[in-house]
Amino acid sequence: MSGQQSGPRPHPEARASAGSLVCRATGERFPLDAPIWRSPAGGLLDIDWPGRLDPANLDPADRSLWRYAPAIALAPGADRITLGEGLTPMVPARLRGIDVLVKQEGLFPTGSYKDRGATVLMTQAARLGVRRVVEDSSGNAGTSIATYAARAGISADVFVPATTSPGKLVQIRSAGARLHRVPGDRQATSDAVWEAAQSCYYASHSWNPFFFEGTKTFAFEVCEQLGWRAPASVMIPTGNGTLLIGAWLGFSALARWGLIDRVPRLIAVQAERCAPLLRAWRLGLHEPADIVPEPTLGEGIAIARPVRGSQCLQAVRQTGGEVLGVSEEEIVSGLRETMAAGFFCEPTCAAAVAALPKLSLADDGPIVVPLTGHGLKAADTIGKLLG
Ligand SMILES: Cc1ncc(COP(=O)(O)O)c(C=O)c1O
């Protein structure tokens, strides 16, 4: 199978029989190499994995997120579907009058942080012997899955809203995936993929728990870049919560292993025009609230019914964070300022910058702002905004 590399030395996952998939609804357990993306009861799956990180044992020659392999749950096997992704730069900047650390998550092979999840999920798919996957996306996750599927020699069908940025559509097609453009909002796309997902492996970034095994490396990187210290807060543009939940898993694991002394406050940022988590937060609910979505420039966070919405709210609550909302005007002005500071990013991630002045938190340490997608993905939209 193409695109596979062997690790520099044996990793625990190659021999592990421990670790399991756990149904959130029933608590039932399944082996890590079960070819499932949800439980037979229809529940979401989490992963229970005994792996851990030892900074002293990180391979200095591995300049990718796979340096954290001992802490990444996978079915047994030594192969990896990788494009050398990860270790994105984190640099100081002053945005909206606040000193922050900008983590450049647009600097991935496909231009978004979704590659974190895709490299791990498609490695799992390859180890399971999967031949075909389906995925639905606002564009970036579909691009990542299509790209890593190509790297693995696995065929992919990707469903996206018809309004998705043209650059992302070209990326998906260029990787050889079959592209399905679905009329209507993002939920219509999720509904369309559902039927296809019943008969093949659903490489879903919201359902499939292996995606979160990849996004949790964001937390490992941030802490390693800070000399194994935790930041005070992280601003996360949130729709389905793949970065939010991944960061929560990663920071919590580091704290459990005694490598950091606090879990940072996780701040979920939503576009006010599509904000089921913001509404739930304001109402004190533990599940996403019902909303009527309206179109937003934050196409990546336009999720009306996040599958793991209750986990998102739990992540925010448990870390002492908050959910913030931003208007379209605030996204545009946040984007302009971010780009003028040298960071060419897509409008979705500017939501995190736009929310900075709304933080109601103590000034007690670094604030990390991940810029989650590269500006080239939405260059046409940005061009129109610039006039
Ligand atoms: C650039 C960008 N940022 C943030 C997000 C939000 O990710 P999630 O929906 O998993 O919260 C997305 C999702 O597509 C995205 O494309």
The ligand as an ORCA input file, in Angstrom:
! r2SCAN-3c Opt
* xyz 0 1
  C     -10.565     26.390      9.182
  C     -11.457     25.692     10.162
  N     -11.413     26.068     11.446
  C     -12.203     25.493     12.369
  C     -13.083     24.494     12.017
  C     -13.975     23.909     13.068
  O     -13.823     22.562     13.234
  P     -14.951     21.737     13.973
  O     -16.202     21.819     13.146
  O     -14.460     20.391     14.085
  O     -15.143     22.401     15.305
  C     -13.152     24.055     10.690
  C     -14.040     22.966     10.284
  O     -14.198     22.634      9.157
  C     -12.318     24.672      9.745
  O     -12.363     24.327      8.461
*
